[in-house]
Amino acid sequence: MTEHARRAFEQLRETGHFQWYVIPILLVVLYVYATEVERRNWNVLFAGLALWGADWFNEIWNSLVFHATGRAPMWGATGPTAYQILIGLNMEICLMFAIMGVVAAKLLPADRRLRIAGIPNRYVFAAVNSALAVGVEVMLNKAGVLTWDWSWWQAGSPLPIWLAGYMPLFLACFWVYDIRTVRMKALAVGCLFGLDAVALAVFGFLGWL
């Protein structure tokens, strides 16, 4: 086990680190979604949930990498936190991803058929948002609060982080945004969170998370 992984593992689901700032941040997240419900802006609401659910999926397979290798996850969260949920996911990161999809969806052009330099705009926005997110991760890594211990997942080789870490999140977000009916949006998001819940229950019961 690497030193970074050990530090993240030691604070995993440790309840003694609680901080009160979590409560107002949680209320901000609830306010963001309540606003979209009030406006009946179902496109943005379900898009935000889709990105959040996709991130949970990412965090689960990241934990499984750590379990399978016994060395390190692809990314680890080692900074101070109110609560470490999974080895690469703390409460602050979780609440941030809950809002990220809402922000990304609000920036989308209304016309899904619009092309930018000949490329469908959804792919362009997913690529740009993913690149910006990788840039933030590089800064967090330099600050020592987000760690990478695999040679192919580093600031010097950002393509895997961009491709596997973020592109699926934004593509899921924009795909759900463009689904035409509210019922199908809800079904898609429900299936995604259902998969997450089953994975958390099964792998958590096995002690792999």
N, C-alpha and C positions, 0 to 999 in steps of 0.2 A: 504494500500500500504506500502510495506517495505521501509526502508530508502534507501537501494540500488536501488530498482525500481524507487523511486522518483528521485534519482540523475540521473539515466539513462534517465528517462522520460523528465526531465527538459532540457536536451541538445539534445533531439530528433529533428532532422532536423533543428537545429539552425545554421544559415549561418554565424554567427559572429566568428566562431572558425577556419575559413579556415587557412591552413598553406601551404606555397609554396612547401614543400617537397613532397606533393601529386603528383605534376607534374612529377618530375624525377622517382618516384616509378611507376607511370602509364606508363611512357616510358619504364621502365624495363619490365613490364608485356607485353607491345606491342612487345618489342624486342624478348622476349621469344617465343611468338607465331609466330612472323614473321620468326624466325629462323626455326621453325618446318615447316612452309609453304614453305620456300626456299628449305628445304631438302625433301619436299613432305613426311614428316613423319606423315601421317594422323592418324596412331594409337595413337601416343602420343598427337597430337593436339586435337583430339576429346575426348580422355580420360581426358585430362586436363579440357576441357570445361564441360565434364560430372560431374566431381567432383564439379566444381564451381556451376553448375546448381543444383546439389543435395544439396549443402550447402545453396543456396538461399531457397530451399524448407524447409530445417530445420529452417532457420531463420524466415520464414513466420509462421510455426506452433508454433514456440517459442513465437512470438508476439501474436498469437491468444490465447495462454495459459494465457498470461498477461491480455488480454482483457476479457477472460472468467472468470478469477478468481478475477480480480481487486486487486490482492495481489502482484504477482511477476511473471516474466517469469522464465523458467527453468534456463536460464543464462542471465545475463545482462552485458553490456559493460559500465563501469562507468569511465574509465580512460580518460585523455585528448585525444582529437581527432580533426582532421580537419573537420570531418562531421559525425554525428551520423545518419545512414540511417534507421535502425530499432532498437528496444530496446536492442537487443543483437548483433547488427552488426554495426560496424563503418567502415569508409572508409579504414582504415589500415587493418582491418581483412578481408574485402572484397577483397582487392588486394592481400593479402597473400594467400587466398583460390584460387584465380585465377591462381596462380603458383603452388600450392601444388600438384594438380593432375598431372601436367607435370613432376614434380620431381618424384612422386610415380611411374608413368608409365615408366619412364626411368630406374628405378631400377628393373623392372620385368624381370624374366628369359625369354629368347626368346621362350623356349619350354613351351607351355601352359599345356602340359600333364605331366610335371615334378612334382613328388611328393616329399614332404619333411616330413620325419617321417611318410610316408604313407598318408599324407594329400595333396590334390591338392595345388600347390604353390600359387595360387591366394588367397585362403583363409588364408594361412599362412601369406602372405605379408599384406593382409588387416588387420588381427588381430594384427600383430606387429606394423604396421604403426598407427593403431588406439590406441594401448597402448602408443606409443610414444607421440601421440597427446594429450592423456589424461594427460600424465606426464607434458607436457608443460602447459596445462590448470591449473593443480594444482599449478604450479609456478606462473602463472598469477593471480590465485585466492589469493595466499598468498601475492602477491604484491598489491592486492586490486583493480585491474583494470578489473577483470572478476569475477562477483559475482554469488553466488548460495544461494538461500533462501528456498529451499525445502529439507526436511530431506533425501529424497531418491536420491538426486542429489548433492552429496557432495564428498569431497576428501576421506572421510571415507567409502563411498559406490560408488566406481568408475564404477562398472559394468554397470549401466544404461547409464552413459556417454559414455562408451566404446561401448556398444551395440546399443544405439539409436542415440548417437551424432556423431559417426565416422564410425562405420562399414558400414552403408548404403552408405556413401560417397565413401569409397574406393572400395566397391563392385561394385557400379555404374561405377566408373572410370575403373576398370579392365574388367568389362563386355563389356563396349563400346570398350576398347582397343582390345578385342578379337573378336569383330564382324568382319566378313570376308570381307565385301565390304564397300567401302567408302560411297556409297549411303546410306546403312543401318546405318552406324555410324552417318551420318549427320541427318538422319531421327530420330534416337533415341535421339540425343542431341537436335534437333529442337523440338521434342515433350516435352522434359523435360523443356526447356526454355519457350515453349509455355504455359505449365501448370503454371510455375512460373509467367509469365506475366499476365495470366488471374487472378490468385490468388491475385497478387499485385493490379491489376486494380479493382477487385471486392471488396476485403476487404479494400483496401485503400479508395475507394469511400464510403464505409460504415463507415469509420473512425475507423476501428478495428486494424489498424497497427500503 
